[in-house]
Amino acid sequence: MPALPLSERFLMLLLITTNLLNYIDRGIVPGASGAFDSFIEGSETTWGTSAAFGALTSAFIIGFSIASVVVGHLAHRVAPFKLCGVGLLIWCFSMLLAGLAKPLKSYALLITARALGGCGEAGFVTIGGPFIQDAAGAKQGLWLGVFYAAIPAGTALGYGYGAFVAQRWTWAAAFYAQGVVMLVPASLFLLSKDDGSRIVNRDQQPPSLKSELQALRRSKTFRFTVLGYAGYAASVIGFSTFGPSIVVGLGLWTDSVRASLAFSATLAVSGALGTPLGGLALDAWTRKRENKLKAALEVSIATVGAGALLITPAAFARDRSWFLASIGLGTLPLFAATSPMNVSIFEGVPREHRAFGIAVATLLMHAFGDVPSPIVVGLFKDRWAPDCAPDAHSHLGEACGVGSKQRMHLRGITFGLCLYFLTSLVFFGVARWRAARRVEEVVAEPPTVTPLLEEDG
C-alpha cells in the first residue's frame, strides 16, 4: 500500500474536516426528530417514544466512549492515523446499517448502527486533540478552537441537513450520503506516513494498561476536571438532542423543520464564533502564566458560568426571538469553554499519556454526563409532557395547549438543564483549587505547554 507524506498542517485540516462531517451525522437524528419519532412508533420497540429517541444518542456515545479507551491505549503500538482510518471505515459501514433500518423498520438495527458509528468515531477524536496541541505550537488554542468548533457547527448543520433530507426524501438517504463522503478522509488517514510521534513517545517501550491507569489515578485534578466536563456535557446534550422538539412543544414554532433550521442556524453561528474565541482567550490567558493547568481551568469556569447565566432565560421565553437570543448568547461562551476544558485534561496528565487520558476522560464524561442525560430527559418528557412531542407532521397532542400543565412541565425540564451547569462549576472550582496547590510539575517537550501532574494525597 503506498504511503502519502501528508504535512502536519494538512493533517490538522483533515482532522477538522472529519470532525465536521462526524458531527453533521450526530445532528441528523435530533434534526429530523418528528420523522424518527414516527419511525420509532411504527417499529418493534416497547420503549416510550421520547426515551427510545434519546437512547439513539446514548447508544452512539456508549460505543464511542468504550472504543476511545481502546484506541487511546493502542496508539502506543499502532500508528495513530492508521487507527483513525480503520475507525472511519467502521463508521462508514454503520451509516449503511442505519440507512437500512428504515426500509426494514428495525429500531434494533438503527440503535446498533448508532453504537457502531460511535466506535468508528473514537479513533480520530482521541488522536486529534493531542496531535493538534503539539503540531500547532504557540497557536494551539486557536487551532484547537477551530477543531472543536466543528462540534457545534457540524451538529447545527446536521439539524438542517437531517430535517431537509428527511422531508424531501427520507432520513435513510442522509446516512447513505454521509457514509460515501467519509470514505475520502478514511483513505487519506490510512495512507498517511505519520508515525504518531507528536501523540506518543516512540523512543520508549509502550506502557502497560496498568501503568497508564496509575498515571491518571495520581492526578486528583484530572478526576475533578472530568466530573466538571460531565456536568457540562449532560446539559449540552440534553439541549442539542431535544432542542427542536422542545421549541415546537412550547408552541414557539408550529413546524419541526423550520424549528430545526432556526435552532441549527443559531448554534452554527454561536459555535463558529464562540469556540475559536475560546481558544484565543485560552492562548491569551495562559501565555504569561506558569501554571497552565490552573489558567485553563479559570477560563473554563468563566465561560461555563457566563453561558449558564445567559441561556437560562430561554426556559421562560414566550417569543421565538427572545428564545433564539438567549440560546445564541448563552451558547457563545458555552462553546468557548470547549478548548479550555480539553486543555485542562491534557495538562493534567503526562505528555505520553494524553491520548489515553482524553480517552478515559471521554469514557467517564459520557458515563456520568451525556449517556444518561438524553434518556433521563426523554423519560421526563414521556412522563410529564407526552402530548408535547411533535409527530412527523409537527402535530401536538390535545393536552399540550397554551397554558397547559404539560407545557409548564416542559419549561421545568428546560430550566433543569440550565441549572445542571452548576455541577460543572463546582467541580471545575475544586479542580482549580487543587491545581493551585500542585506539588509536582512534569516538564513537557517543546512545542507543547508544560503539563502538570498532581500526586495523590
ZIDA-V860093 format. One record per pair of residues at least 24 apart in sequence whose C-alpha atoms are under 7 Angstrom apart, sorted by the first residue. I is the first residue (numbers start at 1). J is the second residue. Records with the same first field share a line. If there is no record, write none. Layout:
BEGIN
I=J, J
END
This chain:
BEGIN
2=191
3=191, 192, 193
4=191, 192, 193
5=192, 193
6=192
8=135
12=132
14=185
15=128
16=147, 150
18=185
19=150, 151
20=150, 151, 154
21=154
23=151, 154, 155, 158
24=154, 155, 157, 158
25=158
26=155, 158
27=155, 156, 158, 159, 162
28=158, 159, 161, 162
29=162
30=159, 241, 242
31=158, 159, 160, 162, 163, 260
32=162, 163, 166
33=245
34=256, 390, 391, 392, 394
35=166, 392
37=391
38=391, 392
40=107
43=105, 106, 107
44=106, 107
45=107
48=382
50=378, 379, 381, 382
51=375, 378, 379
54=374, 375, 378
55=374, 375
56=111, 114
58=371, 372, 374
59=111, 114, 115
60=114, 115, 117, 118
61=118, 366, 371
62=115, 371
63=115, 116, 118, 119
64=118, 119, 121, 122
65=362, 363, 366
66=363
67=119, 122
68=122, 123, 126, 359
69=356, 359, 360
71=123
72=126, 355, 356, 359
73=209, 356
76=200, 206
77=206
79=195, 196
80=127, 196
81=189, 190, 192
82=189, 190
83=123
84=123, 124, 189
85=186, 187, 189, 190
87=120, 121, 123
88=120, 121, 186
89=183, 186
90=117, 120
91=116, 117, 120, 121
92=179, 182, 183
95=175, 176, 179
96=175, 176, 179
98=172, 175
99=172, 173, 175, 176
102=172
126=355, 358, 359
127=355
130=199, 354, 355
131=198, 199
133=448
134=198, 447, 448
137=447, 448
141=279, 280, 282, 283, 339
142=276, 279, 280
144=279, 339
145=275, 276, 278, 279, 339
146=275, 276
148=275, 338, 339
149=271, 272, 275, 276
152=267, 268, 271
153=267, 268, 271, 272
156=264, 265, 267, 268
157=264, 268
159=260, 261, 264
160=260, 261, 264
163=257, 260
199=355
200=352
201=352
212=353
216=349, 357
218=454, 455, 456
219=348, 453, 454, 455, 456
220=454, 456
221=348, 431, 434, 435, 454
222=345, 348
224=427, 428, 430, 431
225=345, 427, 428, 431
226=361, 364, 365
227=365, 427
228=423, 424, 425, 427, 428
229=341, 365, 424
230=365, 366, 368, 369
231=369, 420, 421, 423, 424
232=421, 424
233=369, 370
234=369, 370, 373
235=417, 418, 420, 421
237=370, 374
238=373, 374, 377, 417
241=374
245=389, 390
248=390
249=388, 389, 390, 396
250=407
252=319, 320
254=394
255=394
256=394
266=324, 328
267=328
270=328, 331, 332
271=332, 335
274=332, 333, 335, 336
275=335, 336, 338
276=336
277=336
278=336, 337, 339
279=339
282=340
292=450
293=344, 347, 348, 435, 452
294=432, 435, 436
296=340, 341, 343, 344
297=340, 341, 344, 428, 432
298=432
299=340
300=337, 340, 341
301=425, 428
303=333, 334, 336, 337
304=333, 334, 337
305=425
306=333
307=331, 333, 334
308=418, 421
311=418
312=415, 418
315=411, 414, 415
316=411
347=451, 452
348=451, 452, 453
349=451, 452, 453
350=442, 451, 453
351=444, 451
384=409
385=409, 410
END
